[in-house]
Amino acid sequence: MTTHVNKQLTNDQLAELRQRGLINYDENAFFAGDLLIAENPVTSSRRVVGEAAILSENSNKRVLKG
């Protein structure tokens, strides 16, 4: 028996994806394995946004002082 566990995103992560234009205002997003999936809750249509690393690309950048 295979179980599929979808990990929900935080509100901050959803806001970042919307700001970057990766998901629409009427879509929700979640992780399914190593993929980021966008889903429209009204139509139940789903699409692959990209790999899960798409969220961590900008979040780990810091200014280093030397």
PQR file with spaces between the fields and no chain letter, atoms N, CA, C, O and H, PARSE charges and radii, in Angstrom:
ATOM       1  N    MET     1       0.846   -1.175    0.000 -0.4000 1.5000
ATOM       2  CA   MET     1       0.000    0.000    0.000 -0.0000 2.0000
ATOM       3  C    MET     1       0.896    1.244    0.000  0.5500 1.7000
ATOM       4  O    MET     1       1.786    1.366    0.842 -0.5500 1.4000
ATOM       5  N    THR     2       0.669    2.141   -0.916 -0.4000 1.5000
ATOM       6  CA   THR     2       1.456    3.363   -1.027 -0.0000 2.0000
ATOM       7  C    THR     2       0.685    4.530   -0.444  0.5500 1.7000
ATOM       8  O    THR     2      -0.494    4.722   -0.739 -0.5500 1.4000
ATOM       9  H    THR     2      -0.054    2.041   -1.600  0.4000 1.0000
ATOM      10  N    THR     3       1.362    5.307    0.385 -0.4000 1.5000
ATOM      11  CA   THR     3       0.735    6.498    0.960 -0.0000 2.0000
ATOM      12  C    THR     3       1.405    7.730    0.371  0.5500 1.7000
ATOM      13  O    THR     3       2.631    7.804    0.296 -0.5500 1.4000
ATOM      14  H    THR     3       2.321    5.152    0.624  0.4000 1.0000
ATOM      15  N    HIS     4       0.613    8.669   -0.036 -0.4000 1.5000
ATOM      16  CA   HIS     4       1.130    9.925   -0.561 -0.0000 2.0000
ATOM      17  C    HIS     4       0.906   11.002    0.486  0.5500 1.7000
ATOM      18  O    HIS     4      -0.225   11.280    0.883 -0.5500 1.4000
ATOM      19  H    HIS     4      -0.383    8.609    0.025  0.4000 1.0000
ATOM      20  N    VAL     5       2.002   11.601    0.925 -0.4000 1.5000
ATOM      21  CA   VAL     5       1.923   12.650    1.927 -0.0000 2.0000
ATOM      22  C    VAL     5       2.250   13.971    1.246  0.5500 1.7000
ATOM      23  O    VAL     5       3.333   14.143    0.687 -0.5500 1.4000
ATOM      24  H    VAL     5       2.922   11.375    0.603  0.4000 1.0000
ATOM      25  N    ASN     6       1.310   14.893    1.299 -0.4000 1.5000
ATOM      26  CA   ASN     6       1.509   16.224    0.735 -0.0000 2.0000
ATOM      27  C    ASN     6       1.797   17.190    1.875  0.5500 1.7000
ATOM      28  O    ASN     6       1.044   17.254    2.846 -0.5500 1.4000
ATOM      29  H    ASN     6       0.430   14.753    1.753  0.4000 1.0000
ATOM      30  N    LYS     7       2.881   17.937    1.756 -0.4000 1.5000
ATOM      31  CA   LYS     7       3.261   18.878    2.796 -0.0000 2.0000
ATOM      32  C    LYS     7       2.780   20.269    2.405  0.5500 1.7000
ATOM      33  O    LYS     7       3.151   20.799    1.358 -0.5500 1.4000
ATOM      34  H    LYS     7       3.493   17.885    0.967  0.4000 1.0000
ATOM      35  N    GLN     8       1.956   20.844    3.254 -0.4000 1.5000
ATOM      36  CA   GLN     8       1.419   22.175    3.006 -0.0000 2.0000
ATOM      37  C    GLN     8       2.494   23.236    3.202  0.5500 1.7000
ATOM      38  O    GLN     8       3.422   23.047    3.988 -0.5500 1.4000
ATOM      39  H    GLN     8       1.654   20.413    4.105  0.4000 1.0000
ATOM      40  N    LEU     9       2.369   24.343    2.492 -0.4000 1.5000
ATOM      41  CA   LEU     9       3.289   25.459    2.622 -0.0000 2.0000
ATOM      42  C    LEU     9       2.762   26.450    3.641  0.5500 1.7000
ATOM      43  O    LEU     9       1.565   26.482    3.927 -0.5500 1.4000
ATOM      44  H    LEU     9       1.615   24.496    1.853  0.4000 1.0000
ATOM      45  N    THR    10       3.652   27.253    4.186 -0.4000 1.5000
ATOM      46  CA   THR    10       3.230   28.290    5.122 -0.0000 2.0000
ATOM      47  C    THR    10       2.636   29.462    4.331  0.5500 1.7000
ATOM      48  O    THR    10       2.809   29.553    3.116 -0.5500 1.4000
ATOM      49  H    THR    10       4.624   27.227    3.955  0.4000 1.0000
ATOM      50  N    ASN    11       1.944   30.339    5.027 -0.4000 1.5000
ATOM      51  CA   ASN    11       1.377   31.520    4.368 -0.0000 2.0000
ATOM      52  C    ASN    11       2.464   32.398    3.777  0.5500 1.7000
ATOM      53  O    ASN    11       2.271   32.989    2.715 -0.5500 1.4000
ATOM      54  H    ASN    11       1.803   30.264    6.014  0.4000 1.0000
ATOM      55  N    ASP    12       3.611   32.494    4.451 -0.4000 1.5000
ATOM      56  CA   ASP    12       4.727   33.285    3.931 -0.0000 2.0000
ATOM      57  C    ASP    12       5.272   32.691    2.634  0.5500 1.7000
ATOM      58  O    ASP    12       5.593   33.424    1.699 -0.5500 1.4000
ATOM      59  H    ASP    12       3.769   32.014    5.314  0.4000 1.0000
ATOM      60  N    GLN    13       5.374   31.367    2.580 -0.4000 1.5000
ATOM      61  CA   GLN    13       5.854   30.713    1.367 -0.0000 2.0000
ATOM      62  C    GLN    13       4.878   30.921    0.215  0.5500 1.7000
ATOM      63  O    GLN    13       5.296   31.178   -0.914 -0.5500 1.4000
ATOM      64  H    GLN    13       5.113   30.772    3.340  0.4000 1.0000
ATOM      65  N    LEU    14       3.572   30.811    0.493 -0.4000 1.5000
ATOM      66  CA   LEU    14       2.569   31.040   -0.553 -0.0000 2.0000
ATOM      67  C    LEU    14       2.632   32.475   -1.050  0.5500 1.7000
ATOM      68  O    LEU    14       2.534   32.718   -2.252 -0.5500 1.4000
ATOM      69  H    LEU    14       3.233   30.602    1.410  0.4000 1.0000
ATOM      70  N    ALA    15       2.796   33.430   -0.136 -0.4000 1.5000
ATOM      71  CA   ALA    15       2.894   34.837   -0.520 -0.0000 2.0000
ATOM      72  C    ALA    15       4.114   35.073   -1.394  0.5500 1.7000
ATOM      73  O    ALA    15       4.043   35.834   -2.359 -0.5500 1.4000
ATOM      74  H    ALA    15       2.876   33.232    0.841  0.4000 1.0000
ATOM      75  N    GLU    16       5.230   34.435   -1.071 -0.4000 1.5000
ATOM      76  CA   GLU    16       6.441   34.586   -1.877 -0.0000 2.0000
ATOM      77  C    GLU    16       6.237   34.039   -3.289  0.5500 1.7000
ATOM      78  O    GLU    16       6.655   34.657   -4.267 -0.5500 1.4000
ATOM      79  H    GLU    16       5.288   33.817   -0.287  0.4000 1.0000
ATOM      80  N    LEU    17       5.592   32.880   -3.386 -0.4000 1.5000
ATOM      81  CA   LEU    17       5.334   32.289   -4.702 -0.0000 2.0000
ATOM      82  C    LEU    17       4.411   33.177   -5.536  0.5500 1.7000
ATOM      83  O    LEU    17       4.608   33.317   -6.743 -0.5500 1.4000
ATOM      84  H    LEU    17       5.252   32.378   -2.591  0.4000 1.0000
ATOM      85  N    ARG    18       3.413   33.770   -4.903 -0.4000 1.5000
ATOM      86  CA   ARG    18       2.507   34.675   -5.618 -0.0000 2.0000
ATOM      87  C    ARG    18       3.236   35.942   -6.049  0.5500 1.7000
ATOM      88  O    ARG    18       3.031   36.434   -7.158 -0.5500 1.4000
ATOM      89  H    ARG    18       3.253   33.656   -3.923  0.4000 1.0000
ATOM      90  N    GLN    19       4.083   36.465   -5.178 -0.4000 1.5000
ATOM      91  CA   GLN    19       4.833   37.677   -5.497 -0.0000 2.0000
ATOM      92  C    GLN    19       5.788   37.431   -6.666  0.5500 1.7000
ATOM      93  O    GLN    19       5.971   38.307   -7.511 -0.5500 1.4000
ATOM      94  H    GLN    19       4.251   36.065   -4.277  0.4000 1.0000
ATOM      95  N    ARG    20       6.388   36.264   -6.717 -0.4000 1.5000
ATOM      96  CA   ARG    20       7.309   35.921   -7.800 -0.0000 2.0000
ATOM      97  C    ARG    20       6.585   35.501   -9.072  0.5500 1.7000
ATOM      98  O    ARG    20       7.225   35.270  -10.098 -0.5500 1.4000
ATOM      99  H    ARG    20       6.240   35.553   -6.030  0.4000 1.0000
ATOM     100  N    GLY    21       5.248   35.398   -9.017 -0.4000 1.5000
ATOM     101  CA   GLY    21       4.469   35.045  -10.194 -0.0000 2.0000
ATOM     102  C    GLY    21       4.472   33.569  -10.529  0.5500 1.7000
ATOM     103  O    GLY    21       4.148   33.190  -11.655 -0.5500 1.4000
ATOM     104  H    GLY    21       4.729   35.586   -8.184  0.4000 1.0000
ATOM     105  N    LEU    22       4.835   32.725   -9.568 -0.4000 1.5000
ATOM     106  CA   LEU    22       4.885   31.289   -9.821 -0.0000 2.0000
ATOM     107  C    LEU    22       3.534   30.612   -9.643  0.5500 1.7000
ATOM     108  O    LEU    22       3.251   29.605  -10.291 -0.5500 1.4000
ATOM     109  H    LEU    22       5.098   33.032   -8.653  0.4000 1.0000
ATOM     110  N    ILE    23       2.695   31.164   -8.761 -0.4000 1.5000
ATOM     111  CA   ILE    23       1.331   30.661   -8.633 -0.0000 2.0000
ATOM     112  C    ILE    23       0.376   31.849   -8.704  0.5500 1.7000
ATOM     113  O    ILE    23       0.743   32.979   -8.383 -0.5500 1.4000
ATOM     114  H    ILE    23       2.925   31.982   -8.235  0.4000 1.0000
ATOM     115  N    ASN    24      -0.826   31.577   -9.120 -0.4000 1.5000
ATOM     116  CA   ASN    24      -1.856   32.609   -9.227 -0.0000 2.0000
ATOM     117  C    ASN    24      -2.513   32.837   -7.870  0.5500 1.7000
ATOM     118  O    ASN    24      -2.388   32.021   -6.957 -0.5500 1.4000
ATOM     119  H    ASN    24      -1.124   30.659   -9.381  0.4000 1.0000
ATOM     120  N    TYR    25      -3.212   33.959   -7.759 -0.4000 1.5000
ATOM     121  CA   TYR    25      -3.889   34.316   -6.508 -0.0000 2.0000
ATOM     122  C    TYR    25      -4.928   33.264   -6.108  0.5500 1.7000
ATOM     123  O    TYR    25      -5.147   33.028   -4.920 -0.5500 1.4000
ATOM     124  H    TYR    25      -3.313   34.622   -8.501  0.4000 1.0000
ATOM     125  N    ASP    26      -5.564   32.637   -7.094 -0.4000 1.5000
ATOM     126  CA   ASP    26      -6.611   31.659   -6.800 -0.0000 2.0000
ATOM     127  C    ASP    26      -6.081   30.231   -6.642  0.5500 1.7000
ATOM     128  O    ASP    26      -6.869   29.288   -6.570 -0.5500 1.4000
ATOM     129  H    ASP    26      -5.386   32.829   -8.059  0.4000 1.0000
ATOM     130  N    GLU    27      -4.770   30.063   -6.586 -0.4000 1.5000
ATOM     131  CA   GLU    27      -4.182   28.735   -6.443 -0.0000 2.0000
ATOM     132  C    GLU    27      -3.578   28.544   -5.057  0.5500 1.7000
ATOM     133  O    GLU    27      -3.193   29.502   -4.386 -0.5500 1.4000
ATOM     134  H    GLU    27      -4.130   30.829   -6.644  0.4000 1.0000
ATOM     135  N    ASN    28      -3.508   27.303   -4.655 -0.4000 1.5000
ATOM     136  CA   ASN    28      -2.825   26.894   -3.441 -0.0000 2.0000
ATOM     137  C    ASN    28      -1.652   26.039   -3.892  0.5500 1.7000
ATOM     138  O    ASN    28      -1.668   25.525   -5.011 -0.5500 1.4000
ATOM     139  H    ASN    28      -3.820   26.524   -5.199  0.4000 1.0000
ATOM     140  N    ALA    29      -0.642   25.874   -3.062 -0.4000 1.5000
ATOM     141  CA   ALA    29       0.510   25.071   -3.450 -0.0000 2.0000
ATOM     142  C    ALA    29       0.904   24.148   -2.306  0.5500 1.7000
ATOM     143  O    ALA    29       0.654   24.440   -1.136 -0.5500 1.4000
ATOM     144  H    ALA    29      -0.629   26.291   -2.153  0.4000 1.0000
ATOM     145  N    PHE    30       1.523   23.028   -2.666 -0.4000 1.5000
ATOM     146  CA   PHE    30       1.991   22.067   -1.678 -0.0000 2.0000
ATOM     147  C    PHE    30       3.133   21.261   -2.276  0.5500 1.7000
ATOM     148  O    PHE    30       3.315   21.215   -3.493 -0.5500 1.4000
ATOM     149  H    PHE    30       1.726   22.790   -3.616  0.4000 1.0000
ATOM     150  N    PHE    31       3.904   20.624   -1.387 -0.4000 1.5000
ATOM     151  CA   PHE    31       4.961   19.736   -1.826 -0.0000 2.0000
ATOM     152  C    PHE    31       4.401   18.335   -1.967  0.5500 1.7000
ATOM     153  O    PHE    31       3.695   17.848   -1.084 -0.5500 1.4000
ATOM     154  H    PHE    31       3.756   20.662   -0.399  0.4000 1.0000
ATOM     155  N    ALA    32       4.715   17.691   -3.073 -0.4000 1.5000
ATOM     156  CA   ALA    32       4.403   16.277   -3.275 -0.0000 2.0000
ATOM     157  C    ALA    32       5.736   15.613   -3.608  0.5500 1.7000
ATOM     158  O    ALA    32       6.188   15.638   -4.753 -0.5500 1.4000
ATOM     159  H    ALA    32       5.289   18.087   -3.790  0.4000 1.0000
ATOM     160  N    GLY    33       6.349   15.028   -2.603 -0.4000 1.5000
ATOM     161  CA   GLY    33       7.691   14.488   -2.790 -0.0000 2.0000
ATOM     162  C    GLY    33       8.666   15.636   -2.960  0.5500 1.7000
ATOM     163  O    GLY    33       8.746   16.513   -2.100 -0.5500 1.4000
ATOM     164  H    GLY    33       5.982   15.008   -1.673  0.4000 1.0000
ATOM     165  N    ASP    34       9.415   15.643   -4.067 -0.4000 1.5000
ATOM     166  CA   ASP    34      10.370   16.715   -4.312 -0.0000 2.0000
ATOM     167  C    ASP    34       9.847   17.741   -5.312  0.5500 1.7000
ATOM     168  O    ASP    34      10.613   18.558   -5.823 -0.5500 1.4000
ATOM     169  H    ASP    34       9.350   14.931   -4.766  0.4000 1.0000
ATOM     170  N    LEU    35       8.545   17.702   -5.595 -0.4000 1.5000
ATOM     171  CA   LEU    35       7.937   18.639   -6.541 -0.0000 2.0000
ATOM     172  C    LEU    35       7.026   19.633   -5.831  0.5500 1.7000
ATOM     173  O    LEU    35       6.399   19.316   -4.820 -0.5500 1.4000
ATOM     174  H    LEU    35       7.922   17.039   -5.180  0.4000 1.0000
ATOM     175  N    LEU    36       6.969   20.825   -6.377 -0.4000 1.5000
ATOM     176  CA   LEU    36       6.048   21.845   -5.899 -0.0000 2.0000
ATOM     177  C    LEU    36       4.855   21.858   -6.845  0.5500 1.7000
ATOM     178  O    LEU    36       5.014   22.078   -8.045 -0.5500 1.4000
ATOM     179  H    LEU    36       7.479   21.082   -7.198  0.4000 1.0000
ATOM     180  N    ILE    37       3.667   21.625   -6.310 -0.4000 1.5000
ATOM     181  CA   ILE    37       2.441   21.504   -7.096 -0.0000 2.0000
ATOM     182  C    ILE    37       1.512   22.669   -6.779  0.5500 1.7000
ATOM     183  O    ILE    37       1.302   23.005   -5.613 -0.5500 1.4000
ATOM     184  H    ILE    37       3.538   21.447   -5.334  0.4000 1.0000
ATOM     185  N    ALA    38       0.956   23.285   -7.823 -0.4000 1.5000
ATOM     186  CA   ALA    38      -0.064   24.326   -7.649 -0.0000 2.0000
ATOM     187  C    ALA    38      -1.416   23.707   -7.970  0.5500 1.7000
ATOM     188  O    ALA    38      -1.558   22.970   -8.946 -0.5500 1.4000
ATOM     189  H    ALA    38       1.126   23.013   -8.770  0.4000 1.0000
ATOM     190  N    GLU    39      -2.415   24.015   -7.133 -0.4000 1.5000
ATOM     191  CA   GLU    39      -3.760   23.463   -7.327 -0.0000 2.0000
ATOM     192  C    GLU    39      -4.796   24.562   -7.192  0.5500 1.7000
ATOM     193  O    GLU    39      -4.745   25.376   -6.270 -0.5500 1.4000
ATOM     194  H    GLU    39      -2.301   24.613   -6.340  0.4000 1.0000
ATOM     195  N    ASN    40      -5.730   24.574   -8.118 -0.4000 1.5000
ATOM     196  CA   ASN    40      -6.859   25.476   -8.036 -0.0000 2.0000
ATOM     197  C    ASN    40      -7.958   24.731   -7.274  0.5500 1.7000
ATOM     198  O    ASN    40      -8.454   23.719   -7.767 -0.5500 1.4000
ATOM     199  H    ASN    40      -5.772   23.912   -8.867  0.4000 1.0000
ATOM     200  N    PRO    41      -8.351   25.201   -6.090 -0.5600 1.5000
ATOM     201  CA   PRO    41      -9.333   24.465   -5.285  0.2800 2.0000
ATOM     202  C    PRO    41     -10.736   24.444   -5.878  0.5500 1.7000
ATOM     203  O    PRO    41     -11.540   23.581   -5.525 -0.5500 1.4000
ATOM     204  N    VAL    42     -11.042   25.377   -6.769 -0.4000 1.5000
ATOM     205  CA   VAL    42     -12.376   25.414   -7.368 -0.0000 2.0000
ATOM     206  C    VAL    42     -12.509   24.375   -8.485  0.5500 1.7000
ATOM     207  O    VAL    42     -13.496   23.641   -8.545 -0.5500 1.4000
ATOM     208  H    VAL    42     -10.389   26.078   -7.056  0.4000 1.0000
ATOM     209  N    THR    43     -11.501   24.319   -9.371 -0.4000 1.5000
ATOM     210  CA   THR    43     -11.567   23.412  -10.516 -0.0000 2.0000
ATOM     211  C    THR    43     -10.832   22.098  -10.282  0.5500 1.7000
ATOM     212  O    THR    43     -10.957   21.167  -11.079 -0.5500 1.4000
ATOM     213  H    THR    43     -10.700   24.914   -9.322  0.4000 1.0000
ATOM     214  N    SER    44     -10.067   22.014   -9.199 -0.4000 1.5000
ATOM     215  CA   SER    44      -9.233   20.850   -8.868 -0.0000 2.0000
ATOM     216  C    SER    44      -8.144   20.585   -9.892  0.5500 1.7000
ATOM     217  O    SER    44      -7.579   19.491   -9.919 -0.5500 1.4000
ATOM     218  H    SER    44      -9.965   22.770   -8.552  0.4000 1.0000
ATOM     219  N    SER    45      -7.838   21.560  -10.735 -0.4000 1.5000
ATOM     220  CA   SER    45      -6.755   21.373  -11.697 -0.0000 2.0000
ATOM     221  C    SER    45      -5.426   21.575  -10.988  0.5500 1.7000
ATOM     222  O    SER    45      -5.292   22.440  -10.123 -0.5500 1.4000
ATOM     223  H    SER    45      -8.297   22.449  -10.714  0.4000 1.0000
ATOM     224  N    ARG    46      -4.450   20.766  -11.366 -0.4000 1.5000
ATOM     225  CA   ARG    46      -3.126   20.812  -10.758 -0.0000 2.0000
ATOM     226  C    ARG    46      -2.080   20.975  -11.840  0.5500 1.7000
ATOM     227  O    ARG    46      -2.268   20.554  -12.981 -0.5500 1.4000
ATOM     228  H    ARG    46      -4.559   20.063  -12.068  0.4000 1.0000
ATOM     229  N    ARG    47      -0.955   21.605  -11.453 -0.4000 1.5000
ATOM     230  CA   ARG    47       0.177   21.720  -12.366 -0.0000 2.0000
ATOM     231  C    ARG    47       1.455   21.728  -11.552  0.5500 1.7000
ATOM     232  O    ARG    47       1.472   22.146  -10.395 -0.5500 1.4000
ATOM     233  H    ARG    47      -0.803   21.947  -10.526  0.4000 1.0000
ATOM     234  N    VAL    48       2.526   21.259  -12.176 -0.4000 1.5000
ATOM     235  CA   VAL    48       3.827   21.238  -11.523 -0.0000 2.0000
ATOM     236  C    VAL    48       4.463   22.606  -11.697  0.5500 1.7000
ATOM     237  O    VAL    48       4.608   23.091  -12.819 -0.5500 1.4000
ATOM     238  H    VAL    48       2.512   20.920  -13.116  0.4000 1.0000
ATOM     239  N    VAL    49       4.845   23.231  -10.580 -0.4000 1.5000
ATOM     240  CA   VAL    49       5.506   24.533  -10.614 -0.0000 2.0000
ATOM     241  C    VAL    49       7.008   24.336  -10.795  0.5500 1.7000
ATOM     242  O    VAL    49       7.649   25.084  -11.533 -0.5500 1.4000
ATOM     243  H    VAL    49       4.727   22.836   -9.669  0.4000 1.0000
ATOM     244  N    GLY    50       7.558   23.354  -10.140 -0.4000 1.5000
ATOM     245  CA   GLY    50       8.989   23.073  -10.224 -0.0000 2.0000
ATOM     246  C    GLY    50       9.411   22.184   -9.081  0.5500 1.7000
ATOM     247  O    GLY    50       8.580   21.592   -8.393 -0.5500 1.4000
ATOM     248  H    GLY    50       7.038   22.745   -9.540  0.4000 1.0000
ATOM     249  N    GLU    51      10.705   22.099   -8.888 -0.4000 1.5000
ATOM     250  CA   GLU    51      11.231   21.298   -7.795 -0.0000 2.0000
ATOM     251  C    GLU    51      11.105   22.060   -6.478  0.5500 1.7000
ATOM     252  O    GLU    51      10.993   23.286   -6.466 -0.5500 1.4000
ATOM     253  H    GLU    51      11.380   22.580   -9.448  0.4000 1.0000
ATOM     254  N    ALA    52      11.124   21.334   -5.391 -0.4000 1.5000
ATOM     255  CA   ALA    52      10.947   21.933   -4.066 -0.0000 2.0000
ATOM     256  C    ALA    52      12.029   22.960   -3.756  0.5500 1.7000
ATOM     257  O    ALA    52      11.803   23.867   -2.955 -0.5500 1.4000
ATOM     258  H    ALA    52      11.215   20.339   -5.400  0.4000 1.0000
ATOM     259  N    ALA    53      13.189   22.836   -4.369 -0.4000 1.5000
ATOM     260  CA   ALA    53      14.299   23.764   -4.115 -0.0000 2.0000
ATOM     261  C    ALA    53      13.994   25.174   -4.609  0.5500 1.7000
ATOM     262  O    ALA    53      14.733   26.105   -4.290 -0.5500 1.4000
ATOM     263  H    ALA    53      13.373   22.099   -5.020  0.4000 1.0000
ATOM     264  N    ILE    54      12.929   25.349   -5.376 -0.4000 1.5000
ATOM     265  CA   ILE    54      12.577   26.667   -5.913 -0.0000 2.0000
ATOM     266  C    ILE    54      12.315   27.671   -4.795  0.5500 1.7000
ATOM     267  O    ILE    54      12.549   28.867   -4.972 -0.5500 1.4000
ATOM     268  H    ILE    54      12.329   24.592   -5.635  0.4000 1.0000
ATOM     269  N    LEU    55      11.835   27.201   -3.651 -0.4000 1.5000
ATOM     270  CA   LEU    55      11.561   28.097   -2.527 -0.0000 2.0000
ATOM     271  C    LEU    55      12.823   28.474   -1.770  0.5500 1.7000
ATOM     272  O    LEU    55      12.909   29.579   -1.233 -0.5500 1.4000
ATOM     273  H    LEU    55      11.645   26.230   -3.508  0.4000 1.0000
ATOM     274  N    SER    56      13.786   27.597   -1.716 -0.4000 1.5000
ATOM     275  CA   SER    56      14.986   27.880   -0.936 -0.0000 2.0000
ATOM     276  C    SER    56      16.030   28.658   -1.727  0.5500 1.7000
ATOM     277  O    SER    56      17.064   29.030   -1.170 -0.5500 1.4000
ATOM     278  H    SER    56      13.716   26.700   -2.152  0.4000 1.0000
ATOM     279  N    GLU    57      15.789   28.911   -3.000 -0.4000 1.5000
ATOM     280  CA   GLU    57      16.759   29.632   -3.828 -0.0000 2.0000
ATOM     281  C    GLU    57      17.048   31.022   -3.282  0.5500 1.7000
ATOM     282  O    GLU    57      18.211   31.418   -3.208 -0.5500 1.4000
ATOM     283  H    GLU    57      14.950   28.609   -3.452  0.4000 1.0000
ATOM     284  N    ASN    58      16.028   31.768   -2.902 -0.4000 1.5000
ATOM     285  CA   ASN    58      16.209   33.139   -2.437 -0.0000 2.0000
ATOM     286  C    ASN    58      16.227   33.251   -0.917  0.5500 1.7000
ATOM     287  O    ASN    58      16.699   34.257   -0.387 -0.5500 1.4000
ATOM     288  H    ASN    58      15.083   31.447   -2.962  0.4000 1.0000
ATOM     289  N    SER    59      15.739   32.270   -0.219 -0.4000 1.5000
ATOM     290  CA   SER    59      15.595   32.393    1.231 -0.0000 2.0000
ATOM     291  C    SER    59      16.909   32.249    1.994  0.5500 1.7000
ATOM     292  O    SER    59      16.996   32.688    3.141 -0.5500 1.4000
ATOM     293  H    SER    59      15.356   31.452   -0.650  0.4000 1.0000
ATOM     294  N    ASN    60      17.925   31.651    1.395 -0.4000 1.5000
ATOM     295  CA   ASN    60      19.180   31.437    2.101 -0.0000 2.0000
ATOM     296  C    ASN    60      20.240   32.465    1.769  0.5500 1.7000
ATOM     297  O    ASN    60      21.382   32.317    2.206 -0.5500 1.4000
ATOM     298  H    ASN    60      17.855   31.294    0.463  0.4000 1.0000
ATOM     299  N    LYS    61      19.913   33.490    1.022 -0.4000 1.5000
ATOM     300  CA   LYS    61      20.902   34.487    0.648 -0.0000 2.0000
ATOM     301  C    LYS    61      21.057   35.502    1.771  0.5500 1.7000
ATOM     302  O    LYS    61      20.075   36.037    2.285 -0.5500 1.4000
ATOM     303  H    LYS    61      18.986   33.609    0.668  0.4000 1.0000
ATOM     304  N    ARG    62      22.329   35.760    2.149 -0.4000 1.5000
ATOM     305  CA   ARG    62      22.620   36.725    3.193 -0.0000 2.0000
ATOM     306  C    ARG    62      23.790   37.591    2.757  0.5500 1.7000
ATOM     307  O    ARG    62      24.577   37.198    1.896 -0.5500 1.4000
ATOM     308  H    ARG    62      23.127   35.324    1.732  0.4000 1.0000
ATOM     309  N    VAL    63      23.897   38.740    3.340 -0.4000 1.5000
ATOM     310  CA   VAL    63      25.032   39.613    3.090 -0.0000 2.0000
ATOM     311  C    VAL    63      26.130   39.244    4.062  0.5500 1.7000
ATOM     312  O    VAL    63      25.932   39.254    5.276 -0.5500 1.4000
ATOM     313  H    VAL    63      23.257   39.059    4.040  0.4000 1.0000
ATOM     314  N    LEU    64      27.286   38.919    3.520 -0.4000 1.5000
ATOM     315  CA   LEU    64      28.410   38.541    4.371 -0.0000 2.0000
ATOM     316  C    LEU    64      29.292   39.755    4.614  0.5500 1.7000
ATOM     317  O    LEU    64      29.655   40.471    3.682 -0.5500 1.4000
ATOM     318  H    LEU    64      27.447   38.910    2.533  0.4000 1.0000
ATOM     319  N    LYS    65      29.626   39.971    5.854 -0.4000 1.5000
ATOM     320  CA   LYS    65      30.510   41.086    6.215 -0.0000 2.0000
ATOM     321  C    LYS    65      31.922   40.558    6.363  0.5500 1.7000
ATOM     322  O    LYS    65      32.131   39.501    6.959 -0.5500 1.4000
ATOM     323  H    LYS    65      29.331   39.389    6.612  0.4000 1.0000
ATOM     324  N    GLY    66      32.899   41.287    5.821 -0.4000 1.5000
ATOM     325  CA   GLY    66      34.262   40.792    5.844 -0.0000 2.0000
ATOM     326  C    GLY    66      35.213   41.565    6.681  0.5500 1.7000
ATOM     327  O    GLY    66      36.391   41.217    6.759 -0.5500 1.4000
ATOM     328  H    GLY    66      32.729   42.145    5.337  0.4000 1.0000
